[in-house]
Amino acid sequence: MDGQKNIDRHSGCGFAQLRPAHAAGVFGADPEPAIFSLNWLAASGTGILVAALLAGFLMGLGPRSLLRALVRTAFTVRYTVITIAAMLGLGYVMRYCGLDATLGLAFARTGALYPFFGTLIGWVGTATTGSDTASNVVFGSLQQVTARQIGVSPMLMVSANAVGGVMGKMIAAPSIVVASTATESYGQEGTILRYVFLHSLALASLVGVLVFLMAYVYPFTTLR
């Protein structure tokens, strides 16, 4: 592989320090440390687990009942956990192989129109992954790279990715399945998608226009 490699093994949970030359040229001269820190105590899931255990004991459930409920829940969300883990893994791979930098440089060629199209990237990301969080993981770094290349606020574009993703949530497959299940409209997922698609695209486009104005046009630039 063309590019510089600087391997630095860290103690604990970590990855090798690795960044291709073209990506290092975007982010800086030195390779970026690829370190994964597992902060399990500060993770939101830990708080949810503790709350569930306390609630179970307060309601009079014994350890066996809590364990059975935990096993049933884990079995129910098994595919969801695998999907989320895969999306997070994809985000790390994209970042540390330099793919986000390559895509960012390519999208930078849209020039002054990028604030609009960057918002639609978040929309597409959520529509395809089903999660705004996954879209931010996959495309958040890309938004920062492109924003720096065209001289736009990286914070604005990362926020645009998240807000655009919200507009894509209504056409994401999980959202449509939930809607059809809640209304007992089984088998009507395609009809629901056709009804909401144009609304979703229109809202994402409006957000894109607003982000474009916030990037260049006074007094919208003061809102950043």
VMD Tcl script that draws the C-alpha trace (Angstrom):
set ca {
  {0.00 0.00 0.00}
  {1.34 3.40 -0.98}
  {1.57 5.69 1.98}
  {3.30 6.01 5.26}
  {2.68 3.65 8.12}
  {3.54 4.25 11.70}
  {2.73 1.29 13.88}
  {2.36 2.10 17.54}
  {0.86 -0.59 19.73}
  {-1.04 0.78 22.70}
  {-1.86 -0.97 25.93}
  {-5.44 -2.04 26.55}
  {-8.05 -1.88 23.81}
  {-6.51 -0.21 20.79}
  {-5.67 -0.37 17.12}
  {-2.50 0.21 15.19}
  {-1.64 3.76 14.31}
  {-2.25 3.86 10.57}
  {-3.20 6.52 8.04}
  {-2.46 6.49 4.29}
  {-0.39 9.31 2.82}
  {-3.26 10.99 0.96}
  {-5.36 11.03 4.13}
  {-2.46 12.29 6.21}
  {-2.16 15.15 3.77}
  {-5.69 16.18 4.63}
  {-5.62 15.68 8.39}
  {-2.04 16.68 9.00}
  {1.51 15.54 8.50}
  {1.45 12.92 11.26}
  {-0.64 9.73 11.17}
  {-3.73 9.84 13.32}
  {-3.74 7.53 16.37}
  {-6.39 4.85 15.85}
  {-7.35 4.13 19.44}
  {-10.61 2.60 20.61}
  {-11.51 3.27 24.25}
  {-14.23 1.17 25.85}
  {-15.71 3.47 28.50}
  {-18.26 0.93 29.71}
  {-19.01 2.78 32.96}
  {-19.93 6.03 31.17}
  {-21.84 4.28 28.37}
  {-25.58 4.93 28.18}
  {-26.30 1.21 28.06}
  {-24.74 0.75 31.50}
  {-27.15 3.27 33.01}
  {-30.10 1.58 31.30}
  {-29.01 -1.83 32.63}
  {-28.64 -0.53 36.19}
  {-32.04 1.18 35.99}
  {-33.64 -2.03 34.71}
  {-32.14 -4.09 37.53}
  {-33.24 -1.62 40.19}
  {-36.73 -1.41 38.72}
  {-36.96 -5.20 38.61}
  {-36.00 -5.59 42.26}
  {-38.39 -2.82 43.31}
  {-41.21 -4.63 41.50}
  {-40.43 -7.82 43.38}
  {-38.71 -9.77 40.61}
  {-36.08 -12.26 41.65}
  {-32.68 -12.86 40.07}
  {-34.03 -15.74 37.94}
  {-36.87 -13.65 36.55}
  {-34.49 -10.81 35.73}
  {-32.06 -13.21 34.08}
  {-34.84 -14.74 31.95}
  {-36.01 -11.26 30.91}
  {-32.44 -10.31 30.03}
  {-31.98 -13.44 27.91}
  {-35.30 -12.87 26.10}
  {-34.42 -9.25 25.42}
  {-30.95 -10.12 24.16}
  {-32.45 -12.74 21.85}
  {-35.02 -10.26 20.52}
  {-32.47 -7.55 19.68}
  {-29.73 -9.91 18.46}
  {-29.95 -8.78 14.83}
  {-30.19 -5.14 15.84}
  {-27.02 -5.41 17.92}
  {-25.17 -7.09 15.03}
  {-26.34 -4.39 12.62}
  {-25.29 -1.53 14.89}
  {-21.92 -3.16 15.56}
  {-21.38 -3.63 11.83}
  {-22.23 0.02 11.09}
  {-19.88 1.26 13.82}
  {-17.17 -1.03 12.46}
  {-17.74 0.33 8.96}
  {-17.37 3.86 10.29}
  {-13.99 3.05 11.84}
  {-12.81 1.27 8.69}
  {-13.82 4.22 6.52}
  {-12.02 6.64 8.81}
  {-8.75 4.81 9.34}
  {-8.26 3.55 5.79}
  {-8.61 7.10 4.45}
  {-11.86 6.47 2.59}
  {-13.57 9.39 4.30}
  {-10.75 11.70 3.23}
  {-10.96 10.48 -0.36}
  {-14.73 10.96 -0.48}
  {-14.41 14.33 1.21}
  {-11.97 15.56 -1.43}
  {-14.32 14.31 -4.16}
  {-17.38 16.01 -2.67}
  {-15.37 19.19 -2.23}
  {-15.50 19.54 -6.01}
  {-19.16 20.58 -5.70}
  {-17.70 23.80 -4.35}
  {-20.08 26.39 -2.97}
  {-23.07 24.05 -3.39}
  {-21.70 21.50 -0.97}
  {-23.64 22.75 2.09}
  {-26.83 21.76 0.24}
  {-25.60 18.40 -1.02}
  {-23.85 17.65 2.27}
  {-27.22 17.79 4.00}
  {-28.60 15.27 1.52}
  {-25.69 12.95 2.35}
  {-27.05 12.71 5.90}
  {-30.53 12.11 4.48}
  {-29.31 9.26 2.29}
  {-27.23 7.84 5.13}
  {-30.16 7.53 7.51}
  {-32.50 6.29 4.79}
  {-30.10 3.46 3.94}
  {-28.84 2.54 7.42}
  {-32.08 3.18 9.32}
  {-30.27 5.15 12.02}
  {-29.24 8.78 12.30}
  {-26.50 7.67 14.68}
  {-25.13 5.23 12.12}
  {-25.26 7.93 9.44}
  {-23.27 10.27 11.68}
  {-20.72 7.55 12.37}
  {-20.27 6.74 8.69}
  {-20.39 10.26 7.22}
  {-19.49 12.56 10.13}
  {-15.78 12.48 9.41}
  {-16.44 12.94 5.69}
  {-18.42 16.10 6.43}
  {-15.54 17.51 8.47}
  {-12.98 16.76 5.76}
  {-15.05 18.34 3.00}
  {-15.97 21.38 5.08}
  {-12.30 22.12 5.75}
  {-11.49 21.77 2.04}
  {-14.10 24.32 0.93}
  {-13.72 26.70 3.88}
  {-17.07 26.04 5.56}
  {-17.55 25.48 9.28}
  {-17.04 21.75 10.03}
  {-19.45 22.04 12.96}
  {-22.14 23.36 10.63}
  {-21.76 20.46 8.20}
  {-21.67 17.80 10.91}
  {-24.87 19.31 12.31}
  {-26.35 19.38 8.80}
  {-25.56 15.69 8.45}
  {-27.51 14.95 11.63}
  {-30.47 17.18 10.78}
  {-30.63 15.89 7.21}
  {-30.57 12.39 8.66}
  {-33.66 13.15 10.73}
  {-35.53 13.93 7.52}
  {-34.46 10.58 6.11}
  {-35.72 8.69 9.14}
  {-39.28 8.59 7.84}
  {-38.26 6.61 4.75}
  {-35.87 4.27 6.55}
  {-36.92 0.62 6.42}
  {-37.17 0.16 10.22}
  {-39.40 3.22 10.54}
  {-41.73 2.02 7.80}
  {-41.95 -1.45 9.36}
  {-42.78 0.07 12.75}
  {-45.44 2.26 11.15}
  {-47.05 -0.66 9.33}
  {-47.00 -2.78 12.48}
  {-48.43 -0.06 14.72}
  {-51.31 0.60 12.30}
  {-51.76 -3.10 11.45}
  {-51.13 -2.28 7.79}
  {-49.15 -5.41 7.12}
  {-47.83 -5.71 3.59}
  {-48.41 -2.01 2.86}
  {-44.82 -0.91 3.41}
  {-44.39 0.04 -0.25}
  {-47.51 2.20 -0.18}
  {-46.32 3.97 2.97}
  {-42.93 4.64 1.38}
  {-44.53 6.17 -1.72}
  {-46.64 8.49 0.41}
  {-43.81 9.79 2.59}
  {-40.89 9.80 0.13}
  {-41.62 13.18 -1.47}
  {-42.33 14.73 1.93}
  {-39.01 13.46 3.21}
  {-37.10 14.71 0.17}
  {-38.80 18.12 0.33}
  {-37.96 18.55 4.02}
  {-34.36 17.49 3.45}
  {-34.08 19.98 0.59}
  {-35.45 22.78 2.78}
  {-32.87 21.94 5.41}
  {-30.20 21.95 2.70}
  {-31.24 25.43 1.59}
  {-31.13 26.64 5.20}
  {-27.65 25.19 5.70}
  {-26.52 26.85 2.46}
  {-27.80 30.20 3.74}
  {-26.14 29.67 7.12}
  {-22.86 28.95 5.37}
  {-22.74 32.04 3.12}
  {-25.59 34.55 3.50}
  {-25.86 37.22 6.17}
  {-27.70 37.34 8.61}
  {-28.08 33.54 8.52}
  {-24.34 33.18 9.09}
  {-24.81 34.63 12.59}
  {-26.96 31.63 13.53}
  {-24.07 29.19 13.39}
}
mol new
graphics top color blue
foreach p $ca { graphics top sphere $p radius 0.5 }
foreach p [lrange $ca 0 end-1] q [lrange $ca 1 end] { graphics top cylinder $p $q radius 0.2 }
display resetview
